[in-house]
Amino acid sequence: MRIAVVHKDRCHPRKCGTECIIYCPRVRTGDETVVIGEEGKAVISEELCVGCGICVKKCPFEALDIVSLPEELENPAHRYSQNGFALYGLPIPVEGKVTGILGPNGIGKSTAVKILSGQLKPNLGLFEREIDWEEILKKYAGTELFDYLQTISQKKLKVAVKPQYIDYIPRVFSGSPRDLLKSTDERGVLSSYIGALNIAPILDHEISTLSGGELQRVAIAACLAREADFYFLDEITPFLDIYQRMAAANLIRELALRRPIVIVEHDLAILDMLADTVHVAYGKPAVFGVITQPKGVRIGINQYLEGYLPEENVRFRDHPVLFDKRAHAGGTERLTLFEFPPMTKRFDHFTLEVSGGSIKAGEVLGVLGANGIGKSTFAGLLAGVLEPDGGPIETTVRVSYKPQYVKAPGSDTVEFYLRSCTTTFDTSLYQHDIIEPLTLRPLLQAPLDTLSGGELQRVAIAACLSRPADLFILDEPSAHLDVEQRVKITRMFRHHVDGREAAILVIDHDIYLVDMISERILVFDGEPGVHGQAIGPFDMREGMNRFLSRLGITFRRDKTGRPRINKPESYLDREQRANGEYYYYTDREAAE
């Protein structure tokens, strides 16, 4: 079984020498294995292709992919078009449970959600003709999905969906959150959801003026308040702080007792706590995706991190994702790069107080705290975007800043934009340190205003690290990135400043990411939207204990070294609370 995929946004026959045609061995013998189609893009015949891979290597724009698959994957659940993306397998919603889908971006998770929510009719790979439901149901006869798909075909299934990219909501709805939520409150639970998600202060704001975190909470409440047979939530954590993530997770768990829920999520801590089972999604992004049978949440996450699925005997990654303790060892002597003074910044309804501290050369400093507590204000003060009361900070340190909310800076190509940020774009070191870890090579010729949220985030990270600076400040770099991309940027950040007279300050709500990346922690405390106070920096153990004690959760490591949230009131949870050790890094581990 072989599939050939042409990425039409990268295929530019007018700009190349049609190497895919010239070098194809089958074309040279007279077959029309590769031709230029009516749309002016390459078209590959999968029946004639021998899978030599020459065209893939010769294409100057990396627009082709040819993959050989096992015969067991002969019939996809859905394929978009000839030489288009193919999805194999579908998740199975289960009554009274939360089903998670875990996998990289571009692997078909959102496509699976669209099929199960009735937005997309599966075509069984037969894209060249209209397929009827009778044929689809015959394919799934005798499977756990048969009854579910039959209900969809009869249009008897009512589904509530929270979309992945919530920034599209203001484009289709105008008015206030109160108007939107009233129209969706079919279960009479709106008042409790407003309180749990702290939406009351923004109920009468214009929805187009809401921040990403505010819009995310409104979208979650709107989805969960509907009366539906099944609920699908595509990424609930972007732009939410850990308090809001826990609140949303609790609401989802409550609803799951009476209705099946499917969730796509990249925050492993929340997925681990929230899901009962997970489907692992693997494959090649934008080429093909395979969704496995359900697994226990602990086993499924660990197998995904390992990159090997024993039941399927499939290795989909050549290296495991490891959670090391390097950053937590402490005791590293570093020179002070920058000392930020005690300062205050007052707004009409909010005040931030900073006690002062230092940032060390060569370190990655993590920042944790609730939304609306002043973290982004602090970043703006250090970056010179904002001035503290009493005048600007006097420093010779050069700062490069990636803001929390990323927008396309124009319609130029990614390559043109990055070249404007650095003079070393063509060096092998830049390609190795920036382009490859962020997987930006396939995007270089894409216009900035056509990128998805995750793609734009990676470009913004690359731009920030490309500028000549001593201090790099990145506000929520993990938003819309999948698990593997998050692990890559942790290694990338540490490598970027290791042994240099430079430092990175990372503000993020993904505790796993902050845990893996940081040597020290700056903790923000106070009352969100009213008063914030920056405390620290602390070493990892003291800082995380301060933060987690306020959050009311405890962490442990499992046998793989992966951090896990203890179940509330479990034996380990009670033991760690009694010892005042909310953070899993204990004296016993230090001795080991």
Secondary structure, 3 states (H helix, E strand, C coil): CEEEEECCCCCCHHHCCCHHHHCCHHHHCCCCCEEECCCCCEEECCCCCCCCCHHHHHCCCCCEEEEECCHHHCCCCEECCCCCCEEECCCCCCCCCEEEEECCCCCCHHHHHHHHCCCCCCCCCCCCCCCCHHHHHHHCCCCCCHHHHHHHHCCCCCEEEECCCHHHHHHHCCCCHHHHHHHHCCCCCHHHHHHHCCCHHHCCCCHHHCCHHHHHHHHHHHHHCCCCCEEEEECCCCCCCHHHHHHHHHHHHHHHCCCCEEEECCCHHHHHHHCCEEEEEEEECCCEEEECCCEEHHHHHHHHHHCEECCCCEECCCCCCCCCCHHHCCCCCCCEEEEECCEEEECCCCEEEECCEEEECCCEEEEECCCCCCHHHHHHHHHCCCCCCCCCCCCCCCEEEECCCCCCCCCCEHHHHHHHHCCCCCCHHHHHHHHCCCCCHHHCCCEHHHCCHHHHHHHHHHHHHHCCCCEEEEECCCCCCCHHHHHHHHHHHHHHHCCCCCEEEEECCCHHHHHHHCCEEEEEEEECCCEEEEEEEEEHHHHHHHHHHHHCCCEEECCCCCEEECCCCCHHHHHHHHHCCCCCCCHHHHHC
